Amino acid sequence: MSQGHARVFSLSSRKINSFFKKIIFFRIKDFIANTRHRTFLKR
C-alpha cells in the first residue's frame, strides 16, 4: 500500500464516517419523535 492510497483511503473513510453519523443521528431523532408521539397518543 503506497502513501497516496493510504491518504485516499483515510479521506474516503472520514467521509463515510460522517455519512453514517448523520444517518444514525436522524434515525435516533426519528425514533425519539415516534416514541414521544406514541406516548402523547396514549394519554
C-alpha positions as CSV (number, residue, x, y, z in Angstrom):
1,M,0.0,0.0,0.0
2,S,1.5,3.3,-1.1
3,Q,1.3,6.6,0.7
4,G,-1.2,8.0,-1.9
5,H,-3.5,5.0,-1.4
6,A,-3.5,5.4,2.3
7,R,-4.3,9.1,2.1
8,V,-7.2,8.5,-0.3
9,F,-8.5,5.7,2.0
10,S,-8.4,7.8,5.1
11,L,-10.2,10.6,3.3
12,S,-13.0,8.3,2.0
13,S,-13.3,6.6,5.4
14,R,-13.7,10.0,7.0
15,K,-16.5,10.9,4.5
16,I,-18.2,7.5,5.2
17,N,-17.9,8.1,9.0
18,S,-19.6,11.5,8.8
19,F,-22.2,10.0,6.5
20,F,-23.0,7.2,9.0
21,K,-23.0,9.6,11.9
22,K,-25.7,11.7,10.0
23,I,-27.8,8.6,9.3
24,I,-27.6,7.4,12.9
25,F,-28.4,10.9,14.2
26,F,-31.5,11.2,12.0
27,R,-32.6,7.6,13.0
28,I,-32.3,8.5,16.7
29,K,-34.2,11.7,16.1
30,D,-37.0,9.9,14.3
31,F,-37.1,7.2,17.0
32,I,-37.4,9.8,19.8
33,A,-40.1,11.7,17.8
34,N,-42.1,8.4,17.2
35,T,-41.9,7.4,20.9
36,R,-43.0,10.8,22.0
37,H,-45.9,10.7,19.5
38,R,-46.9,7.3,20.9
39,T,-46.8,8.4,24.5
40,F,-48.8,11.5,23.6
41,L,-51.4,9.4,21.8
42,K,-51.7,7.1,24.9
43,R,-52.8,9.9,27.2
